[in-house]
Amino acid sequence: MEYFLLAIGILLTGAFLALIVKEQFKLKISAIFALIGLGTALFPAIWALITGNFLESNIKLSAMFGQIHLVLDPLSAIFVVIISIMSFIGLIYANGYMKPYLSKGMNLSSHCFFLLLLIASMLGVTVVQNGLFFLVVWEIMSLSSFFLVIFEGEKKEVISAGIKYLIYMHFSVIFITAMVVLLTNSANSLDFAEYAKVLHQNPHLANIAFVLGFIGFGIKAGFVPFHNWLPDAHPAAPTHVSGIMSGVMIKTGIYGILRIILMLGTPSKLVSYMVLIIAVISALYGVLYAITQHDIKRLLAYHSIENIGIIGIGIALGMLGLAYGNPIVAMLGFAGGIMHVLNHSIFKELLFFSAGSTYLKTHTRNIESLGGLIKPMPYTALMFIIGSVAICGLPPFNGFISEFLIYAGMIQGLPAPEVSLFITLVITIAALGMVGTMAILCFTKASGIMYLGEPRSDASKNVKEDSSLVMLIPMGVLALLTFIIGVFPQYFVSFILVPVTQIVQNENTLMIVRSIVDMTSLVSGVFLVFIIALCVLYILRTLVNNREEEHTTWGCGYDRPTARMQYTASSYASPFISALKPLFKRVSHIKKPKELFPKDAYYEQEIEDIEEAYIVKPILRWDEKILSRFERIQNGNIQQYILVGLVFLLLAIIGVFYIG
């Protein structure tokens, strides 16, 4: 455990050192200290996964606060590995991505400081098992990520997104605090081990605590209806921050949910069904709204909601397996859910980094303004397409493996002891299949409109591939990981099964799970052979027919095609969206032509999030209306301010005596 504490110390040292070194060295120093610190954290984490043992340490405080109990168990260890590797890759990418900001003279001191502080706090969240100090570290994580989101604070929309994120994160803390207070009063202790004892003895208390914790951690994770901050915060943040937040930080919410399940032992059927319903809705809602987006980072943000839903389906399936006493279903559900935590962190960072590289060259996130970028930016386009295939759950890439495990768990549970469970699983299988289909629609739209065809505006003309290896290598590593995990899943799932066994506590089913994993490897292998065969045929065709011939695209007799003749993102998705009109709120922007040959007439349509439109905005308007009634108090009169303060102080004193 000393190595782990040393790792956090190294990260914090790097954070403070980044404040004082010259601007051109800040990101390099951050990357170096991250390499040393995160590498140090990996040693105890990998050891815990290999052996299945726990590493523990106690930091003694005053009699009032007791001691901070630190535990690195297999559940913590798998998240430490994900946080360490993905954060370091993000920092390497940042060294290339932030160069234009550095050349503009922007100060990176606070950015580097809060980036390393975020990574250190995420590591701390996974090992702290004292209720009070868990909240402290959780709040540090939320605040540091807030300052990263508002890096470009001169933009109004960035500040708005940052404030919205901060508000949601404090709602998250309120519910987690309520859970901690409830458990601390019942256990008369701040230690998680004592919480577990109380939860095992009182099922009613366990349900209440789980619901409070699920809402608190679910806000951080981005489950619907707690997701509203996510589509705004990700586009506002720099791309490497978006990648780390989406790929890593929101998974701390998943960690919190899994930690509560571990303390519960056997969850009730009621909360298990609740998690499954919310997860299915999140997956469908996320992918549905992703299809409607034209901003590539908002599109990817909504896909984070979708994939959090998929992870939630796996976790809920595991909970149902425990609740119904079916260890095979439980093992496959938790294995699929945790495996998807790993897989999503990889392909989501890959997609964000590819989109960020595209943004740096084109200076736009609007898909409709792009096109034809596969020729000038072949490596970036290839990386985005690989990430797209992976996120759609198609073999031979890693997304297929985790989704296959979840499907296998649901199929294993179909000989259900109750009709309600059977119907629920059938509906969930259909919903997950629908999610995969819509994901394919969305990413064929995104990759096709952005990288294929002809340039649709000046933004995608005269563009060249970024030759910086600092940005290309991280993307290449992530793309390689999606492929390796997809083709050789058994080596990675074996690590995942260690924390899964900690939750399920039934090793007799491991052979069945491993046989299913071998099946996924076989399927990926078949697809790999198919891809190799296609590559060989392409090479042979090129060797046999090496003459280059140019032909104009068939255009119904018109030989001069233009970008206006291509599909737009809106027209591509329109047939599908039109069939689901009640689920969207359409906002139209139109300027009608007033001349015979108009120059600036246009028609644009955007889809507004229904929760934002019908819940969040009305609440804000109502809140603003109420607060406006108190504007007369803020009149600049100091004497009136003092009087108001004295009145409230007097009322507080009277209230204390009355309660006493």
Secondary structure by P-SEA (a helix, b strand, c coil): caaaaaaaaaaaaaaaaaacccccaaaaaaaaaaaaaaaaaaaaaaaaaacccccbbbbbccccccbbbbbbcaaaaaaaaaaaaaaaaaaaaaaaaaaaaaaacccaaaaaaaaaaaaaaaaaaaccccaaaaaaaaaaaaaaaaaaaacccccaaaaaaaaaaaaaaaaaaaaaaaaaaaaaaaaccccaaaaaaaaaacaaaaaaaaaaaaaaaaaaacccccccaaaaaaaaccaaaaaaaaacccaaaaaaaaaaaaaaccccaaaaaaaaaaaaaaaaaaaaaaaacccaaaaaaaaaaaaaaaaaaaaaaaaaaaaaccaaaaaaaaaaaaaaaaaaaaaaaaaaaaaaaaaaaccccccccccccccccaaaaaaaaaaaaaaacccccaaaaaaaaaaaaaaaacccccaaaaaaaaaaaaaaaaaaaaaaaaaaaaaaacccccccccccccccccccaaaaaaaaaaaaaaaaaaacaaaaaaaaaaaaaaaaccccaaaaaaaaaaaaaaaaaaaaaaaaaaaaaaaaaaaaccbbbbbcccccccccccccccccccccaaaaaaaccccbbbbbbbbbbccccccccbbbbbbccccccccaaaaaaaaaaaaaaacccccccaaaaaaaaaaaaaaaaaaaaaac
